[in-house]
Amino acid sequence: MSQEAPLDDFTDFENTLQQIEAILKEGGDALTEEQTQTKVKTLEDFEKLDVNNVSLKVREDRTLINKRDTPEKPPPGHGATTDQASFMREVERDANDRAQARAKRENEAEQQRSQGNEAFRKGNYEKAILHYNKAVERVKDSAITYNNRALCYIRLRNYKRALVDCQYVLDKLQETNLRAWLYRANAYKRLNDSELFEQSVAKAREHNPQQLAYIDKYIAQIDTEN
């Protein structure tokens, strides 16, 4: 079947309707023989015309046209898969960059901490604190650095400042940290706060039951120095 056929059928259908409408408008007027034959032929054509078939052909033709005009779509999920793969590559690249940056900061912090430890052994606590400050600037989650700095403040008799570092370790980094609890106990002992001193010792024992001998030795040392 050619693509023009549905349009021809539909045109014939419209022409037939127009002829029937004209005949009906003539009403009861007398008709000539030629008009009568035309009327009969028109009605016969109308009765023979398959309206549903005409409509179906038109719809089918329009469907074919729409299919030709519609661009092909990519397979379902193809775009989403590509986007997800790109996203995962970006996440992996970002994770690698972060890991490298972290490793660099940790290396720099370790160098500063080593210099601080050297200054501490020489009794230069102020200089040691400066190095520990630089280490903290590079890595803010190292309990060792905060504890080392707290001990420097204790040696300098700045007990309240030492408590700040101890409390940061216990609240933000590691609640069970033994050195933080013992330095906290030491600072409160120097401040003559027996209640918080005893509390710190009790917490040190509670969180580190395997280190009871060491805890007793450290507390005895505090009493001797005091």
Beta strands, then each sheet from edge to edge (+ up, - down):
end
